[in-house]
Amino acid sequence: MKPIMAAVLAASMTGSSLSAGVGVIPGGGGMTNVSEVYGAELTDDEAGDERSDLEDEKEDSLEENGSDQPEEVETEEEAESEEAETKEETEPEETETEEESESEAETEEGAESKEEETEEESESEEAETEEEAETEEAETEEEPESEKAEIEEEKETASAVQIPERVATPSQITLATPSEPKKATDSNALRNESLSKDMLDLVVEMHNDTPSVKEIPETSDSFMYLSQKDGRTKQNIGFTDKYNYKETEYFLSGNTRVYDLKDDHKVTTATGSNASRSNASRPDKQDYTNRVFVYMPEDPADFNGVVFVDILNASSKVDLPDIWRRSYDYFMRNGYAYVGITSKYCNVESLKRFDAKRYENLKWGDKGLNEKDRNGLFWDMLGQLGVMLKTPDSELLGGETADKVFLMGQSQSGFYVNTYVNCFGQANAVGMDYDKDTGDGNPVFDGFVNVVGAYADTDLSSHGASRSFPTPYDSPVPYILLEGENDYSSCVKSNPDYIKEDGDEPGVDMYRHYVVAGGAHSSKIFPPDMTDEIQIQAGRPAGNYPPMKMDAETDRPNANTDLNMDSYVNSVFANLIEWVDGSDMPEGFTVEDVNLDSRDAYGNLTEGIVPPQISVPVAKYYGGVNGKTSTDGGSMVYLSQEELKELYTDYRGLQKSV
C-alpha cells in the first residue's frame, strides 16, 4: 500500500492544496506552540527532524586550486566577496553553491535583467499599496472556478474548527506577474543521441564486464565507514534492533574506460587522438578496485525486491549517503535494499585516512592519470554495479533477486545522475539482455531520482566538460527531478529551459519535475550521520547548524526551519515504483506553474507542492538560511503574537486539525 505521504504528494501535484483539515505533517514539521514563538534554536531531540548535509558545492573549484581540505562554512562577508569576484567570470564552472550559480547567471544575462526584476518588484509593491482594492477585485474575477471552489472548501473546514480563513486567499495575496515566463523545453527537441551505434555496443559491453566481488568483513578493530550500528551514528536509528537490518561491504575489482565528449554531447573513448588533448598516458582500459556497501533486511523474507542505489556525495571529500540520511526510516519500514557506491577519488583517499589497513586495496587506475580522468573511471563502475544488482540471485544481495533497481543522487550526486542519463541513458535502457543486431534489451536502472541537483552535469573526464543548468535528454525510463524553493529559485532565474514538459512515453521519454514551496537544499545534521569522532577521522569537520540572524524584513529572529523535504522525497519513491508498474504519475511543474512572485501575506510561496506549514502558517519560510540562497538548510521566522491571534482564534482547534 502507498504510504500516506504518497497520497498527499499526489493531491498536491495535481493542484489540490493541503487545507487545515489534512492530518499530515510532512518532514517532521507541524505546529509549534505559540508560547514558544520566540524560543531558542531547536534542541538536540528536535534537531533530529532537522536532519542535515554538509553539501558544500564548491569543492570542485577547491580541487582545481590544489586544495585537498574540506571546505569550511563561509562568513557572510566572505560569501559576499566571493559573489562579487564570481560576477567577473564569463564561463560558469560546475555550480558548487547556489550563490555562485546566481552570480554567474547574472553575468551571463547582464545587469539589465537584474534592473528589470528590481523595477518589477518596485511596481508590484506600489500597486499593492496604492491600488489594493482594484487588485483584489481583479484577482477574484480572474480566479479559475476550481480554485474558487477549493478556497470555499477550505473556509468551511477552517470554520468547523474555529479557525479563520487561511492566509492564501485572493483578498490577502498580491500575485505579481513575471515578465513572459518561458515555456518548458519541448521534449521532441531533446532526443538522446549521445551514443553512436558503435559506442552503444561498447558501453553496454563494458557495463556487462562483471567485476570480481570480495566481502570486507568487520573485525574487532575494523568496521566499514558509514556503519549504521548503534554507537557509531549520532542517534540510534534502530538499524539492527528495531528493523533487523544488516550491512555488508564489498570490494569490486574490474576494468573501466575513460570517456570524453565530442561536439558537446557525443560520447567517445578517451584514447588514441583524444588522449593527447588531456592525458597522453591513458591506456585503453584501466584497472580499479572500488567499494560498495549494502543495507538490507537480515531476513530474506523481509526484502521486498526494490533496490535504491545512491551515488555517495563527495562535496565534503568524504562519502555522504545523502538519500539514506533523508529516507533511512522509510527504506527500512518498507524492506528496501539501499546500496552506496563511492563516486570520486578524493573519497577513496578519505577512506584510507579513516582505516588505511581496511581500505589499502582501493585503486582507481594507473598513477599517471590526472584527477579528472581518474574520476572519469566511475561511469563504467556505476553501470557494472547496476548490472550486478539486476542479475538474478545477485551476490551483492546475498543471493536474492531484485525486482527493480533505481539510481538516485542528491546535490553534486544529482549532477552525476544528470551525466549518466545524458551520456549513457541509451546504454542503460538496453543494458540487460542486449541484442547487438536488433538493438533491443532491458533497462539496467529502472528509473532515476535527482534531488536538488539540477545545476549541472559533472565532467565525464578532463576532456568531457560539464554543462551548466542542463535540460536532461529524454530518458526511456523515468527521470524525476525534485527541488525545494531554494534550488528552484536559483536555477529558474539562470535558465528557465532547464525544466522539460512532462514525458509519459515508456521507452522514449518519462520525465517529471517537482518543487516544494519553502523547501531547503538540505540541512547539516541527520540521525544516521557518523559520530563527530568518526567523521573527523575520515577528514570531515563536525557538522554544526549555521548561525541564525535577525530577519531584515520583520526584525524578528530566524530559526532552523521545521519544513523538511524528507517525506516528499519518500513520496517520490513511492510514486516512482507505481509509475514503473504502469500507474499514472502526478503531473509535474513548469515555470508557468510555479511563479516565485506568488506569495501569501507573510512572504510564503503558494505554488508548487504547498506543505501544511504554509497552508496553515505560523511562520514565514525561507528556502535558504537567513533568507539567502544556501546549501546549509533553510530558516523560518515565526509570526508575531498579534498576527497569530488575528489568524487563529482557537489554537487548540488548529493544532488538532493539523
Secondary structure as GFF3:
##gff-version 3
##sequence-region A 1 658
A	DSSP	alpha_helix	4	13	.	.	.	ID=ss1
A	DSSP	three_ten_helix	26	28	.	.	.	ID=ss2
A	DSSP	three_ten_helix	34	36	.	.	.	ID=ss3
A	DSSP	alpha_helix	44	50	.	.	.	ID=ss4
A	DSSP	alpha_helix	59	64	.	.	.	ID=ss5
A	DSSP	alpha_helix	76	86	.	.	.	ID=ss6
A	DSSP	alpha_helix	98	109	.	.	.	ID=ss7
A	DSSP	alpha_helix	111	130	.	.	.	ID=ss8
A	DSSP	alpha_helix	132	142	.	.	.	ID=ss9
A	DSSP	alpha_helix	145	160	.	.	.	ID=ss10
A	DSSP	three_ten_helix	187	190	.	.	.	ID=ss11
A	DSSP	alpha_helix	197	207	.	.	.	ID=ss12
A	DSSP	beta_strand	212	216	.	.	.	ID=ss13
A	DSSP	beta_strand	245	256	.	.	.	ID=ss14
A	DSSP	beta_strand	259	262	.	.	.	ID=ss15
A	DSSP	beta_strand	266	269	.	.	.	ID=ss16
A	DSSP	three_ten_helix	272	277	.	.	.	ID=ss17
A	DSSP	beta_strand	286	297	.	.	.	ID=ss18
A	DSSP	three_ten_helix	300	302	.	.	.	ID=ss19
A	DSSP	beta_strand	306	311	.	.	.	ID=ss20
A	DSSP	alpha_helix	322	334	.	.	.	ID=ss21
A	DSSP	beta_strand	337	341	.	.	.	ID=ss22
A	DSSP	alpha_helix	345	354	.	.	.	ID=ss23
A	DSSP	beta_strand	363	364	.	.	.	ID=ss24
A	DSSP	alpha_helix	371	375	.	.	.	ID=ss25
A	DSSP	alpha_helix	378	390	.	.	.	ID=ss26
A	DSSP	three_ten_helix	395	397	.	.	.	ID=ss27
A	DSSP	beta_strand	404	410	.	.	.	ID=ss28
A	DSSP	alpha_helix	412	430	.	.	.	ID=ss29
A	DSSP	beta_strand	447	451	.	.	.	ID=ss30
A	DSSP	beta_strand	479	484	.	.	.	ID=ss31
A	DSSP	alpha_helix	485	494	.	.	.	ID=ss32
A	DSSP	three_ten_helix	496	498	.	.	.	ID=ss33
A	DSSP	beta_strand	503	505	.	.	.	ID=ss34
A	DSSP	beta_strand	509	516	.	.	.	ID=ss35
A	DSSP	alpha_helix	532	538	.	.	.	ID=ss36
A	DSSP	beta_strand	559	560	.	.	.	ID=ss37
A	DSSP	alpha_helix	566	580	.	.	.	ID=ss38
A	DSSP	alpha_helix	612	615	.	.	.	ID=ss39
A	DSSP	beta_strand	619	622	.	.	.	ID=ss40
A	DSSP	three_ten_helix	625	627	.	.	.	ID=ss41
A	DSSP	beta_strand	635	638	.	.	.	ID=ss42
A	DSSP	alpha_helix	641	647	.	.	.	ID=ss43
A	DSSP	alpha_helix	651	657	.	.	.	ID=ss44
###
